[in-house]
Amino acid sequence: MNAIRLATPADAADIAAMSRDEIERGLPWSWTEHRVLGAIRHPDTNVAVIRDQGALVGFGIMAYRQEAAHLLLFSVHPSHRRKGVGTGLLRWLEVVAVTAGIERIVVECRRDNAAARNFYAESGYHEMAISKGYYGRSPGFTGHAEDAIRLEKWLHESPG
């Protein structure tokens, strides 16, 4: 398995396909290759990838704001789950956030995604709120909108 690295434009199509197949299944596909390319090129966003024998096995897209970062998208291929890939990738993104002076990270996942909720809980994230109908709000979508769980992790001890 290769080391975690920043994505290049050559990674965009694979990231978009993994998002469509593993994250956005059953919803309108919003993280297209064009959108992923925009994230790769954005100065306030990191897109990290890990590959195994050339195949994409995991990625994370994190946008950095003043005091908080937003983990916009995160996935590990099913064949590489429960093997430390996701933990390593998430830790890599968290170290970058700490280095950038970020105080906390926020992320959403589907309410019915127990595996993701457990993964984030094991990684120190706390569930903060339920966002009703968060996924599938796009115009023209006739499917069932799904609720999201909003989680956060403080990277430094809060003052006081």
C-alpha positions as CSV (number, residue, x, y, z in Angstrom):
1,M,0.0,0.0,0.0
2,N,1.3,3.4,-0.9
3,A,1.6,6.3,1.5
4,I,-1.1,8.9,2.0
5,R,-0.6,11.9,-0.3
6,L,-2.4,14.9,-1.7
7,A,-4.6,14.1,-4.7
8,T,-3.7,15.3,-8.2
9,P,-6.1,16.0,-11.1
10,A,-5.4,12.4,-12.3
11,D,-7.1,11.1,-9.1
12,A,-10.4,13.0,-9.7
13,A,-12.2,10.5,-11.8
14,D,-11.5,7.6,-9.3
15,I,-12.5,9.8,-6.3
16,A,-15.8,10.8,-8.1
17,A,-16.5,7.1,-8.9
18,M,-15.9,6.0,-5.4
19,S,-18.1,8.8,-4.1
20,R,-20.9,7.8,-6.4
21,D,-20.7,4.1,-5.6
22,E,-19.9,4.1,-1.9
23,I,-21.2,7.4,-0.5
24,E,-23.9,8.8,-2.8
25,R,-25.6,5.5,-3.8
26,G,-29.3,6.1,-4.0
27,L,-28.9,9.8,-4.2
28,P,-28.2,12.3,-7.0
29,W,-24.5,12.2,-7.8
30,S,-23.1,15.5,-6.8
31,W,-19.4,14.8,-6.4
32,T,-18.7,14.5,-10.1
33,E,-15.1,14.6,-11.5
34,H,-15.6,18.3,-12.2
35,R,-16.5,19.0,-8.6
36,V,-13.6,16.9,-7.2
37,L,-11.2,18.7,-9.5
38,G,-12.5,22.0,-8.1
39,A,-11.7,20.7,-4.6
40,I,-8.3,19.5,-5.6
41,R,-7.5,22.9,-7.0
42,H,-9.1,25.0,-4.2
43,P,-6.5,26.6,-1.9
44,D,-8.4,26.0,1.3
45,T,-9.2,22.4,0.7
46,N,-7.0,19.2,1.0
47,V,-7.9,16.1,-0.9
48,A,-5.9,13.2,0.4
49,V,-5.7,9.8,-1.2
50,I,-4.3,6.4,-0.6
51,R,-3.8,3.8,-3.3
52,D,-2.9,0.1,-3.3
53,Q,-1.2,-1.3,-6.4
54,G,-2.5,1.7,-8.3
55,A,-6.2,1.3,-7.2
56,L,-7.8,4.0,-5.1
57,V,-8.6,2.5,-1.7
58,G,-9.4,5.6,0.3
59,F,-9.8,9.4,0.2
60,G,-10.8,12.4,2.2
61,I,-11.8,15.9,1.2
62,M,-11.4,18.5,3.9
63,A,-12.2,22.2,3.6
64,Y,-10.5,24.6,6.0
65,R,-12.1,27.6,7.4
66,Q,-10.9,30.1,10.1
67,E,-11.3,27.9,13.2
68,A,-13.1,24.8,11.9
69,A,-12.5,22.3,9.1
70,H,-15.3,20.5,7.4
71,L,-14.7,16.9,6.3
72,L,-16.8,17.1,3.2
73,L,-16.3,13.6,1.9
74,F,-14.5,10.5,3.2
75,S,-14.5,6.9,2.0
76,V,-12.5,3.7,2.2
77,H,-13.1,0.9,-0.4
78,P,-15.0,-2.0,1.2
79,S,-12.1,-4.4,0.6
80,H,-9.8,-2.2,2.8
81,R,-12.2,-1.4,5.6
82,R,-11.3,-2.5,9.2
83,K,-7.6,-2.6,8.2
84,G,-6.5,0.8,9.5
85,V,-6.8,2.6,6.2
86,G,-9.6,4.9,7.3
87,T,-8.0,5.6,10.7
88,G,-4.7,6.5,9.1
89,L,-6.3,8.7,6.5
90,L,-8.4,10.5,9.1
91,R,-5.4,11.0,11.4
92,W,-3.4,12.4,8.5
93,L,-6.2,15.0,7.8
94,E,-6.4,15.8,11.5
95,V,-2.6,16.5,11.8
96,V,-2.9,18.9,8.8
97,A,-5.8,20.6,10.5
98,V,-3.8,21.0,13.8
99,T,-0.8,22.3,11.9
100,A,-3.1,24.9,10.2
101,G,-4.4,26.1,13.6
102,I,-7.8,24.5,13.2
103,E,-9.7,24.0,16.5
104,R,-12.3,21.5,15.4
105,I,-13.5,19.3,12.6
106,V,-17.2,18.8,11.6
107,V,-18.5,16.0,9.4
108,E,-21.9,14.5,8.5
109,C,-22.9,11.0,7.7
110,R,-26.1,9.2,7.0
111,R,-28.2,8.6,10.1
112,D,-28.6,4.9,9.2
113,N,-24.9,4.4,8.5
114,A,-24.0,2.6,11.8
115,A,-20.5,1.7,10.5
116,A,-19.6,5.3,9.8
117,R,-21.1,6.6,13.1
118,N,-19.1,3.9,15.0
119,F,-15.9,4.8,13.1
120,Y,-16.2,8.5,13.9
121,A,-17.1,7.7,17.6
122,E,-14.0,5.5,17.9
123,S,-12.0,8.4,16.4
124,G,-13.1,10.9,19.0
125,Y,-16.0,12.5,17.2
126,H,-19.2,13.3,19.1
127,E,-22.7,13.4,17.6
128,M,-24.1,16.9,17.8
129,A,-27.3,17.1,15.8
130,I,-29.7,15.4,13.4
131,S,-30.3,17.2,10.1
132,K,-33.6,16.0,8.7
133,G,-33.7,15.4,5.0
134,Y,-30.0,16.5,4.6
135,Y,-29.2,14.1,1.8
136,G,-31.3,14.3,-1.4
137,R,-32.4,17.9,-1.2
138,S,-31.5,18.6,-4.8
139,P,-34.1,19.9,-7.2
140,G,-35.8,17.2,-9.3
141,F,-34.8,14.4,-6.9
142,T,-37.8,12.2,-6.5
143,G,-36.3,9.7,-4.1
144,H,-36.4,9.6,-0.3
145,A,-34.3,12.3,1.4
146,E,-32.2,10.9,4.2
147,D,-31.3,12.4,7.6
148,A,-27.7,13.1,8.5
149,I,-25.9,13.0,11.8
150,R,-23.6,16.0,12.3
151,L,-20.5,15.1,14.3
152,E,-17.6,17.2,15.6
153,K,-14.2,16.7,17.2
154,W,-12.3,19.3,19.1
155,L,-8.6,19.1,18.3
156,H,-7.4,21.1,21.2
157,E,-8.8,21.4,24.7
158,S,-11.4,24.1,24.8
159,P,-10.5,27.1,27.0
160,G,-12.0,27.4,30.4
